[in-house]
Amino acid sequence: MEAIVVTDPALLEVLSATQPSAPPAALETTVRAALVLAGILCVLASYRVIRGPTEPDRVIGLDAIATNVVAIAVLVALLTDRGLFITVSLVLAIIGFIATVAVAKFLTEGEVIE
């Protein structure tokens, strides 16, 4: 395979502008801090799920965990630059929403499907 040599400075500038660059260090640090925060929030929400005084408290705790897992998947996608985690996060968000609505309906009406 033959290499292409570009000598035009204007074309070099355009090519360098279109090339993906590494994320800035501040963005990477922020994403890592957000990952740690989302992990801590998952642990705190799991405490509410285990010790919740009422059933709605436990449901809200599970919903918070599902939301944090979606956030973790998106943050991992940002950190690794892989789009697969975005797809996974969308599926998790849909499943979490449906599960929360189903459990809430079961708690209020006693059944999910009439």
N, CA, C and O atoms as CSV, one atom per row, in Angstrom:
chain,resi,resn,atom,element,x,y,z
A,1,MET,N,N,0.847,-1.164,0.000
A,1,MET,CA,C,0.000,0.000,0.000
A,1,MET,C,C,0.896,1.232,0.000
A,1,MET,O,O,1.885,1.314,0.727
A,2,GLU,N,N,0.516,2.172,-0.832
A,2,GLU,CA,C,1.325,3.379,-0.984
A,2,GLU,C,C,0.792,4.491,-0.069
A,2,GLU,O,O,-0.416,4.713,0.014
A,3,ALA,N,N,1.691,5.167,0.597
A,3,ALA,CA,C,1.289,6.245,1.498
A,3,ALA,C,C,1.014,7.515,0.709
A,3,ALA,O,O,1.675,7.790,-0.292
A,4,ILE,N,N,0.048,8.276,1.158
A,4,ILE,CA,C,-0.294,9.535,0.522
A,4,ILE,C,C,0.402,10.657,1.294
A,4,ILE,O,O,0.265,10.767,2.512
A,5,VAL,N,N,1.143,11.479,0.571
A,5,VAL,CA,C,1.854,12.591,1.193
A,5,VAL,C,C,1.121,13.883,0.843
A,5,VAL,O,O,0.945,14.207,-0.331
A,6,VAL,N,N,0.702,14.606,1.855
A,6,VAL,CA,C,-0.001,15.869,1.665
A,6,VAL,C,C,0.965,16.994,1.998
A,6,VAL,O,O,1.509,17.057,3.100
A,7,THR,N,N,1.171,17.879,1.034
A,7,THR,CA,C,2.107,18.982,1.256
A,7,THR,C,C,1.408,20.330,1.335
A,7,THR,O,O,2.024,21.309,1.754
A,8,ASP,N,N,0.138,20.409,0.943
A,8,ASP,CA,C,-0.587,21.674,0.970
A,8,ASP,C,C,-0.932,22.027,2.419
A,8,ASP,O,O,-1.621,21.248,3.077
A,9,PRO,N,N,-0.478,23.174,2.939
A,9,PRO,CA,C,-0.754,23.531,4.342
A,9,PRO,C,C,-2.251,23.699,4.630
A,9,PRO,O,O,-2.716,23.349,5.715
A,10,ALA,N,N,-3.009,24.238,3.655
A,10,ALA,CA,C,-4.449,24.407,3.889
A,10,ALA,C,C,-5.132,23.058,4.015
A,10,ALA,O,O,-6.002,22.880,4.867
A,11,LEU,N,N,-4.744,22.102,3.173
A,11,LEU,CA,C,-5.325,20.763,3.239
A,11,LEU,C,C,-4.911,20.048,4.525
A,11,LEU,O,O,-5.703,19.313,5.116
A,12,LEU,N,N,-3.677,20.267,4.951
A,12,LEU,CA,C,-3.217,19.678,6.216
A,12,LEU,C,C,-4.034,20.213,7.387
A,12,LEU,O,O,-4.363,19.473,8.314
A,13,GLU,N,N,-4.358,21.505,7.338
A,13,GLU,CA,C,-5.147,22.097,8.422
A,13,GLU,C,C,-6.553,21.506,8.454
A,13,GLU,O,O,-7.090,21.230,9.526
A,14,VAL,N,N,-7.144,21.313,7.282
A,14,VAL,CA,C,-8.486,20.735,7.209
A,14,VAL,C,C,-8.452,19.291,7.692
A,14,VAL,O,O,-9.334,18.866,8.438
A,15,LEU,N,N,-7.448,18.540,7.278
A,15,LEU,CA,C,-7.352,17.144,7.696
A,15,LEU,C,C,-7.132,17.018,9.197
A,15,LEU,O,O,-7.706,16.136,9.836
A,16,SER,N,N,-6.316,17.884,9.759
A,16,SER,CA,C,-6.071,17.804,11.199
A,16,SER,C,C,-7.301,18.225,11.985
A,16,SER,O,O,-7.503,17.759,13.106
A,17,ALA,N,N,-8.127,19.096,11.421
A,17,ALA,CA,C,-9.343,19.520,12.117
A,17,ALA,C,C,-10.387,18.417,12.116
A,17,ALA,O,O,-11.214,18.356,13.025
A,18,THR,N,N,-10.369,17.538,11.106
A,18,THR,CA,C,-11.369,16.486,11.030
A,18,THR,C,C,-10.957,15.226,11.770
A,18,THR,O,O,-11.800,14.361,12.006
A,19,GLN,N,N,-9.703,15.094,12.140
A,19,GLN,CA,C,-9.232,13.919,12.852
A,19,GLN,C,C,-9.711,13.968,14.297
A,19,GLN,O,O,-9.638,15.014,14.942
A,20,PRO,N,N,-10.204,12.833,14.809
A,20,PRO,CA,C,-10.598,12.835,16.216
A,20,PRO,C,C,-9.368,12.970,17.098
A,20,PRO,O,O,-8.337,12.338,16.869
A,21,SER,N,N,-9.505,13.784,18.079
A,21,SER,CA,C,-8.392,13.981,18.989
A,21,SER,C,C,-8.725,13.363,20.333
A,21,SER,O,O,-9.883,13.052,20.615
A,22,ALA,N,N,-7.734,13.190,21.136
A,22,ALA,CA,C,-7.935,12.624,22.462
A,22,ALA,C,C,-8.705,13.622,23.313
A,22,ALA,O,O,-8.523,14.832,23.170
A,23,PRO,N,N,-9.570,13.120,24.204
A,23,PRO,CA,C,-10.321,14.056,25.042
A,23,PRO,C,C,-9.376,14.806,25.969
A,23,PRO,O,O,-8.350,14.274,26.393
A,24,PRO,N,N,-9.729,16.031,26.275
A,24,PRO,CA,C,-8.873,16.792,27.179
A,24,PRO,C,C,-8.808,16.122,28.550
A,24,PRO,O,O,-9.696,15.363,28.939
A,25,ALA,N,N,-7.755,16.420,29.248
A,25,ALA,CA,C,-7.554,15.792,30.553
A,25,ALA,C,C,-8.648,16.187,31.530
A,25,ALA,O,O,-9.039,15.385,32.378
A,26,ALA,N,N,-9.147,17.418,31.425
A,26,ALA,CA,C,-10.203,17.868,32.339
A,26,ALA,C,C,-11.480,17.060,32.117
A,26,ALA,O,O,-12.165,16.702,33.075
A,27,LEU,N,N,-11.800,16.771,30.847
A,27,LEU,CA,C,-13.001,15.971,30.561
A,27,LEU,C,C,-12.851,14.564,31.109
A,27,LEU,O,O,-13.784,14.023,31.703
A,28,GLU,N,N,-11.697,13.978,30.916
A,28,GLU,CA,C,-11.477,12.621,31.421
A,28,GLU,C,C,-11.555,12.583,32.945
A,28,GLU,O,O,-12.128,11.656,33.517
A,29,THR,N,N,-10.988,13.575,33.592
A,29,THR,CA,C,-11.050,13.631,35.054
A,29,THR,C,C,-12.486,13.805,35.529
A,29,THR,O,O,-12.904,13.187,36.508
A,30,THR,N,N,-13.235,14.648,34.832
A,30,THR,CA,C,-14.639,14.868,35.205
A,30,THR,C,C,-15.463,13.604,35.025
A,30,THR,O,O,-16.299,13.278,35.868
A,31,VAL,N,N,-15.230,12.892,33.929
A,31,VAL,CA,C,-15.979,11.653,33.692
A,31,VAL,C,C,-15.642,10.615,34.752
A,31,VAL,O,O,-16.522,9.906,35.239
A,32,ARG,N,N,-14.365,10.531,35.106
A,32,ARG,CA,C,-13.987,9.566,36.154
A,32,ARG,C,C,-14.604,9.941,37.500
A,32,ARG,O,O,-15.052,9.064,38.239
A,33,ALA,N,N,-14.629,11.216,37.820
A,33,ALA,CA,C,-15.264,11.660,39.074
A,33,ALA,C,C,-16.759,11.366,39.055
A,33,ALA,O,O,-17.329,10.966,40.070
A,34,ALA,N,N,-17.391,11.561,37.911
A,34,ALA,CA,C,-18.826,11.255,37.795
A,34,ALA,C,C,-19.080,9.760,37.944
A,34,ALA,O,O,-20.097,9.356,38.507
A,35,LEU,N,N,-18.163,8.939,37.444
A,35,LEU,CA,C,-18.303,7.486,37.613
A,35,LEU,C,C,-18.253,7.113,39.094
A,35,LEU,O,O,-19.050,6.300,39.563
A,36,VAL,N,N,-17.332,7.698,39.809
A,36,VAL,CA,C,-17.220,7.415,41.253
A,36,VAL,C,C,-18.482,7.882,41.971
A,36,VAL,O,O,-19.008,7.172,42.828
A,37,LEU,N,N,-18.968,9.064,41.627
A,37,LEU,CA,C,-20.180,9.601,42.254
A,37,LEU,C,C,-21.390,8.712,41.962
A,37,LEU,O,O,-22.189,8.446,42.860
A,38,ALA,N,N,-21.533,8.253,40.725
A,38,ALA,CA,C,-22.653,7.379,40.373
A,38,ALA,C,C,-22.544,6.047,41.125
A,38,ALA,O,O,-23.559,5.483,41.535
A,39,GLY,N,N,-21.340,5.554,41.303
A,39,GLY,CA,C,-21.162,4.326,42.074
A,39,GLY,C,C,-21.552,4.496,43.528
A,39,GLY,O,O,-22.194,3.625,44.116
A,40,ILE,N,N,-21.158,5.633,44.108
A,40,ILE,CA,C,-21.525,5.910,45.504
A,40,ILE,C,C,-23.045,6.038,45.634
A,40,ILE,O,O,-23.630,5.544,46.598
A,41,LEU,N,N,-23.678,6.695,44.672
A,41,LEU,CA,C,-25.132,6.837,44.715
A,41,LEU,C,C,-25.837,5.492,44.580
A,41,LEU,O,O,-26.897,5.287,45.169
A,42,CYS,N,N,-25.260,4.584,43.815
A,42,CYS,CA,C,-25.831,3.232,43.711
A,42,CYS,C,C,-25.777,2.523,45.057
A,42,CYS,O,O,-26.730,1.849,45.448
A,43,VAL,N,N,-24.668,2.675,45.761
A,43,VAL,CA,C,-24.533,2.039,47.080
A,43,VAL,C,C,-25.548,2.636,48.053
A,43,VAL,O,O,-26.186,1.905,48.811
A,44,LEU,N,N,-25.698,3.961,48.034
A,44,LEU,CA,C,-26.663,4.600,48.930
A,44,LEU,C,C,-28.094,4.190,48.590
A,44,LEU,O,O,-28.908,3.972,49.487
A,45,ALA,N,N,-28.399,4.087,47.312
A,45,ALA,CA,C,-29.748,3.670,46.918
A,45,ALA,C,C,-29.998,2.209,47.279
A,45,ALA,O,O,-31.121,1.840,47.621
A,46,SER,N,N,-28.972,1.385,47.206
A,46,SER,CA,C,-29.159,-0.015,47.589
A,46,SER,C,C,-29.426,-0.139,49.089
A,46,SER,O,O,-30.132,-1.050,49.521
A,47,TYR,N,N,-28.866,0.772,49.879
A,47,TYR,CA,C,-29.200,0.784,51.310
A,47,TYR,C,C,-30.697,1.045,51.492
A,47,TYR,O,O,-31.346,0.402,52.317
A,48,ARG,N,N,-31.244,1.993,50.715
A,48,ARG,CA,C,-32.671,2.300,50.818
A,48,ARG,C,C,-33.509,1.114,50.333
A,48,ARG,O,O,-34.593,0.864,50.860
A,49,VAL,N,N,-33.021,0.401,49.355
A,49,VAL,CA,C,-33.760,-0.772,48.871
A,49,VAL,C,C,-33.793,-1.855,49.949
A,49,VAL,O,O,-34.814,-2.514,50.142
A,50,ILE,N,N,-32.685,-2.032,50.642
A,50,ILE,CA,C,-32.618,-3.087,51.664
A,50,ILE,C,C,-33.367,-2.680,52.926
A,50,ILE,O,O,-34.125,-3.480,53.474
A,51,ARG,N,N,-33.171,-1.459,53.395
A,51,ARG,CA,C,-33.717,-1.018,54.675
A,51,ARG,C,C,-34.986,-0.171,54.555
A,51,ARG,O,O,-35.527,0.265,55.570
A,52,GLY,N,N,-35.463,0.065,53.345
A,52,GLY,CA,C,-36.599,0.972,53.146
A,52,GLY,C,C,-37.752,0.641,54.066
A,52,GLY,O,O,-38.137,-0.524,54.172
A,53,PRO,N,N,-38.313,1.637,54.735
A,53,PRO,CA,C,-39.403,1.316,55.654
A,53,PRO,C,C,-40.680,0.894,54.929
A,53,PRO,O,O,-41.479,0.130,55.471
A,54,THR,N,N,-40.872,1.382,53.718
A,54,THR,CA,C,-42.098,1.014,52.989
A,54,THR,C,C,-41.728,0.478,51.606
A,54,THR,O,O,-40.597,0.623,51.143
A,55,GLU,N,N,-42.700,-0.133,50.975
A,55,GLU,CA,C,-42.469,-0.676,49.635
A,55,GLU,C,C,-42.196,0.423,48.597
A,55,GLU,O,O,-41.310,0.248,47.760
A,56,PRO,N,N,-42.932,1.557,48.621
A,56,PRO,CA,C,-42.600,2.612,47.654
A,56,PRO,C,C,-41.163,3.135,47.800
A,56,PRO,O,O,-40.533,3.504,46.809
A,57,ASP,N,N,-40.649,3.167,49.031
A,57,ASP,CA,C,-39.255,3.580,49.218
A,57,ASP,C,C,-38.309,2.624,48.494
A,57,ASP,O,O,-37.332,3.049,47.877
A,58,ARG,N,N,-38.606,1.358,48.578
A,58,ARG,CA,C,-37.758,0.368,47.898
A,58,ARG,C,C,-37.855,0.507,46.380
A,58,ARG,O,O,-36.855,0.364,45.676
A,59,VAL,N,N,-39.047,0.782,45.882
A,59,VAL,CA,C,-39.220,0.960,44.435
A,59,VAL,C,C,-38.450,2.189,43.949
A,59,VAL,O,O,-37.799,2.157,42.904
A,60,ILE,N,N,-38.534,3.251,44.712
A,60,ILE,CA,C,-37.796,4.464,44.332
A,60,ILE,C,C,-36.294,4.212,44.371
A,60,ILE,O,O,-35.554,4.716,43.526
A,61,GLY,N,N,-35.842,3.431,45.351
A,61,GLY,CA,C,-34.429,3.069,45.417
A,61,GLY,C,C,-33.995,2.259,44.206
A,61,GLY,O,O,-32.915,2.486,43.661
A,62,LEU,N,N,-34.827,1.321,43.783
A,62,LEU,CA,C,-34.508,0.535,42.590
A,62,LEU,C,C,-34.485,1.409,41.341
A,62,LEU,O,O,-33.637,1.228,40.466
A,63,ASP,N,N,-35.415,2.355,41.260
A,63,ASP,CA,C,-35.434,3.266,40.121
A,63,ASP,C,C,-34.177,4.135,40.117
A,63,ASP,O,O,-33.612,4.402,39.056
A,64,ALA,N,N,-33.744,4.570,41.274
A,64,ALA,CA,C,-32.512,5.369,41.355
A,64,ALA,C,C,-31.307,4.552,40.926
A,64,ALA,O,O,-30.419,5.066,40.246
A,65,ILE,N,N,-31.266,3.278,41.318
A,65,ILE,CA,C,-30.156,2.412,40.895
A,65,ILE,C,C,-30.166,2.241,39.382
A,65,ILE,O,O,-29.117,2.297,38.741
A,66,ALA,N,N,-31.359,2.030,38.808
A,66,ALA,CA,C,-31.449,1.864,37.346
A,66,ALA,C,C,-30.978,3.128,36.630
A,66,ALA,O,O,-30.274,3.053,35.623
A,67,THR,N,N,-31.366,4.275,37.148
A,67,THR,CA,C,-30.932,5.536,36.536
A,67,THR,C,C,-29.423,5.701,36.634
A,67,THR,O,O,-28.783,6.150,35.683
A,68,ASN,N,N,-28.855,5.344,37.773
A,68,ASN,CA,C,-27.404,5.467,37.939
A,68,ASN,C,C,-26.647,4.487,37.046
A,68,ASN,O,O,-25.564,4.805,36.555
A,69,VAL,N,N,-27.204,3.311,36.835
A,69,VAL,CA,C,-26.551,2.349,35.943
A,69,VAL,C,C,-26.552,2.873,34.504
A,69,VAL,O,O,-25.581,2.695,33.769
A,70,VAL,N,N,-27.650,3.516,34.113
A,70,VAL,CA,C,-27.695,4.138,32.785
A,70,VAL,C,C,-26.627,5.227,32.681
A,70,VAL,O,O,-25.928,5.330,31.673
A,71,ALA,N,N,-26.512,6.032,33.727
A,71,ALA,CA,C,-25.499,7.086,33.721
A,71,ALA,C,C,-24.094,6.497,33.657
A,71,ALA,O,O,-23.227,7.036,32.970
A,72,ILE,N,N,-23.866,5.404,34.362
A,72,ILE,CA,C,-22.548,4.754,34.327
A,72,ILE,C,C,-22.246,4.249,32.923
A,72,ILE,O,O,-21.119,4.385,32.446
A,73,ALA,N,N,-23.239,3.668,32.258
A,73,ALA,CA,C,-23.017,3.176,30.891
A,73,ALA,C,C,-22.676,4.316,29.941
A,73,ALA,O,O,-21.803,4.171,29.085
A,74,VAL,N,N,-23.355,5.444,30.085
A,74,VAL,CA,C,-23.056,6.592,29.220
A,74,VAL,C,C,-21.662,7.142,29.516
A,74,VAL,O,O,-20.927,7.507,28.598
A,75,LEU,N,N,-21.303,7.199,30.792
A,75,LEU,CA,C,-19.975,7.704,31.156
A,75,LEU,C,C,-18.874,6.780,30.649
A,75,LEU,O,O,-17.825,7.247,30.206
A,76,VAL,N,N,-19.107,5.486,30.712
A,76,VAL,CA,C,-18.127,4.533,30.181
A,76,VAL,C,C,-18.004,4.694,28.664
A,76,VAL,O,O,-16.916,4.575,28.101
A,77,ALA,N,N,-19.142,4.966,28.014
A,77,ALA,CA,C,-19.099,5.218,26.568
A,77,ALA,C,C,-18.271,6.453,26.259
A,77,ALA,O,O,-17.515,6.465,25.287
A,78,LEU,N,N,-18.403,7.483,27.066
A,78,LEU,CA,C,-17.597,8.684,26.867
A,78,LEU,C,C,-16.120,8.403,27.108
A,78,LEU,O,O,-15.255,8.899,26.387
A,79,LEU,N,N,-15.850,7.615,28.113
A,79,LEU,CA,C,-14.458,7.352,28.487
A,79,LEU,C,C,-13.756,6.447,27.495
A,79,LEU,O,O,-12.578,6.644,27.197
A,80,THR,N,N,-14.475,5.448,26.978
A,80,THR,CA,C,-13.854,4.481,26.080
A,80,THR,C,C,-14.090,4.778,24.611
A,80,THR,O,O,-13.487,4.146,23.744
A,81,ASP,N,N,-14.971,5.747,24.322
A,81,ASP,CA,C,-15.301,6.137,22.948
A,81,ASP,C,C,-15.910,4.969,22.160
A,81,ASP,O,O,-15.617,4.784,20.978
A,82,ARG,N,N,-16.753,4.192,22.828
A,82,ARG,CA,C,-17.449,3.071,22.198
A,82,ARG,C,C,-18.944,3.334,22.229
A,82,ARG,O,O,-19.515,3.602,23.286
A,83,GLY,N,N,-19.566,3.256,21.077
A,83,GLY,CA,C,-20.984,3.539,20.962
A,83,GLY,C,C,-21.879,2.430,21.481
A,83,GLY,O,O,-23.070,2.646,21.705
A,84,LEU,N,N,-21.321,1.256,21.674
A,84,LEU,CA,C,-22.120,0.128,22.154
A,84,LEU,C,C,-22.729,0.420,23.515
A,84,LEU,O,O,-23.848,-0.004,23.805
A,85,PHE,N,N,-21.993,1.146,24.350
A,85,PHE,CA,C,-22.505,1.429,25.688
A,85,PHE,C,C,-23.688,2.393,25.638
A,85,PHE,O,O,-24.526,2.381,26.539
A,86,ILE,N,N,-23.769,3.215,24.614
A,86,ILE,CA,C,-24.938,4.085,24.462
A,86,ILE,C,C,-26.172,3.233,24.174
A,86,ILE,O,O,-27.240,3.472,24.737
A,87,THR,N,N,-26.025,2.248,23.304
A,87,THR,CA,C,-27.134,1.339,23.008
A,87,THR,C,C,-27.556,0.585,24.262
A,87,THR,O,O,-28.746,0.448,24.547
A,88,VAL,N,N,-26.582,0.107,24.997
A,88,VAL,CA,C,-26.879,-0.614,26.242
A,88,VAL,C,C,-27.608,0.304,27.219
A,88,VAL,O,O,-28.552,-0.124,27.883
A,89,SER,N,N,-27.182,1.547,27.309
A,89,SER,CA,C,-27.828,2.473,28.243
A,89,SER,C,C,-29.269,2.762,27.834
A,89,SER,O,O,-30.139,2.900,28.695
A,90,LEU,N,N,-29.531,2.855,26.536
A,90,LEU,CA,C,-30.904,3.078,26.083
A,90,LEU,C,C,-31.805,1.892,26.440
A,90,LEU,O,O,-32.935,2.076,26.891
A,91,VAL,N,N,-31.302,0.691,26.236
A,91,VAL,CA,C,-32.089,-0.504,26.577
A,91,VAL,C,C,-32.330,-0.563,28.083
A,91,VAL,O,O,-33.434,-0.882,28.526
A,92,LEU,N,N,-31.303,-0.258,28.863
A,92,LEU,CA,C,-31.463,-0.263,30.321
A,92,LEU,C,C,-32.464,0.793,30.772
A,92,LEU,O,O,-33.240,0.556,31.698
A,93,ALA,N,N,-32.454,1.949,30.128
A,93,ALA,CA,C,-33.401,3.001,30.491
A,93,ALA,C,C,-34.837,2.566,30.208
A,93,ALA,O,O,-35.734,2.820,31.011
A,94,ILE,N,N,-35.054,1.917,29.077
A,94,ILE,CA,C,-36.400,1.448,28.738
A,94,ILE,C,C,-36.859,0.374,29.720
A,94,ILE,O,O,-37.993,0.404,30.198
A,95,ILE,N,N,-35.977,-0.570,30.015
A,95,ILE,CA,C,-36.333,-1.640,30.949
A,95,ILE,C,C,-36.600,-1.075,32.340
A,95,ILE,O,O,-37.543,-1.495,33.010
A,96,GLY,N,N,-35.780,-0.132,32.773
A,96,GLY,CA,C,-35.976,0.478,34.087
A,96,GLY,C,C,-37.289,1.227,34.183
A,96,GLY,O,O,-37.976,1.156,35.202
A,97,PHE,N,N,-37.644,1.953,33.117
A,97,PHE,CA,C,-38.909,2.691,33.121
A,97,PHE,C,C,-40.093,1.741,33.180
A,97,PHE,O,O,-41.020,1.945,33.964
A,98,ILE,N,N,-40.066,0.704,32.353
A,98,ILE,CA,C,-41.188,-0.242,32.325
A,98,ILE,C,C,-41.314,-0.964,33.671
A,98,ILE,O,O,-42.422,-1.175,34.163
A,99,ALA,N,N,-40.191,-1.336,34.257
A,99,ALA,CA,C,-40.226,-2.027,35.544
A,99,ALA,C,C,-40.772,-1.119,36.635
A,99,ALA,O,O,-41.554,-1.561,37.477
A,100,THR,N,N,-40.368,0.141,36.627
A,100,THR,CA,C,-40.844,1.064,37.650
A,100,THR,C,C,-42.343,1.301,37.519
A,100,THR,O,O,-43.062,1.317,38.518
A,101,VAL,N,N,-42.812,1.484,36.300
A,101,VAL,CA,C,-44.254,1.688,36.091
A,101,VAL,C,C,-45.040,0.444,36.493
A,101,VAL,O,O,-46.105,0.552,37.100
A,102,ALA,N,N,-44.525,-0.725,36.161
A,102,ALA,CA,C,-45.231,-1.964,36.503
A,102,ALA,C,C,-45.305,-2.153,38.008
A,102,ALA,O,O,-46.358,-2.513,38.535
A,103,VAL,N,N,-44.217,-1.920,38.699
A,103,VAL,CA,C,-44.224,-2.102,40.150
A,103,VAL,C,C,-45.104,-1.047,40.817
A,103,VAL,O,O,-45.824,-1.356,41.766
A,104,ALA,N,N,-45.054,0.189,40.333
A,104,ALA,CA,C,-45.909,1.231,40.906
A,104,ALA,C,C,-47.387,0.909,40.700
A,104,ALA,O,O,-48.205,1.118,41.596
A,105,LYS,N,N,-47.719,0.406,39.533
A,105,LYS,CA,C,-49.112,0.033,39.275
A,105,LYS,C,C,-49.534,-1.146,40.150
A,105,LYS,O,O,-50.668,-1.205,40.623
A,106,PHE,N,N,-48.615,-2.074,40.356
A,106,PHE,CA,C,-48.922,-3.218,41.227
A,106,PHE,C,C,-49.144,-2.762,42.666
A,106,PHE,O,O,-50.032,-3.268,43.353
A,107,LEU,N,N,-48.342,-1.811,43.117
A,107,LEU,CA,C,-48.477,-1.342,44.501
A,107,LEU,C,C,-49.761,-0.536,44.709
A,107,LEU,O,O,-50.363,-0.595,45.781
A,108,THR,N,N,-50.181,0.218,43.689
A,108,THR,CA,C,-51.369,1.059,43.872
A,108,THR,C,C,-52.670,0.325,43.583
A,108,THR,O,O,-53.681,0.558,44.245
A,109,GLU,N,N,-52.643,-0.570,42.583
A,109,GLU,CA,C,-53.885,-1.218,42.170
A,109,GLU,C,C,-53.925,-2.705,42.476
A,109,GLU,O,O,-54.983,-3.325,42.373
A,110,GLY,N,N,-52.813,-3.278,42.844
A,110,GLY,CA,C,-52.792,-4.688,43.197
A,110,GLY,C,C,-52.560,-5.624,42.031
A,110,GLY,O,O,-52.383,-6.825,42.234
A,111,GLU,N,N,-52.557,-5.110,40.828
A,111,GLU,CA,C,-52.289,-5.935,39.646
A,111,GLU,C,C,-51.637,-5.058,38.578
A,111,GLU,O,O,-51.800,-3.838,38.573
A,112,VAL,N,N,-50.898,-5.700,37.677
A,112,VAL,CA,C,-50.177,-4.963,36.641
A,112,VAL,C,C,-51.028,-4.844,35.390
A,112,VAL,O,O,-51.159,-3.763,34.817
A,113,ILE,N,N,-51.607,-5.967,34.969
A,113,ILE,CA,C,-52.430,-5.983,33.753
A,113,ILE,C,C,-53.851,-6.326,34.143
A,113,ILE,O,O,-54.108,-7.329,34.809
A,114,GLU,N,N,-54.770,-5.478,33.717
A,114,GLU,CA,C,-56.185,-5.715,34.062
A,114,GLU,C,C,-56.827,-6.640,33.061
A,114,GLU,O,O,-58.010,-6.956,33.183
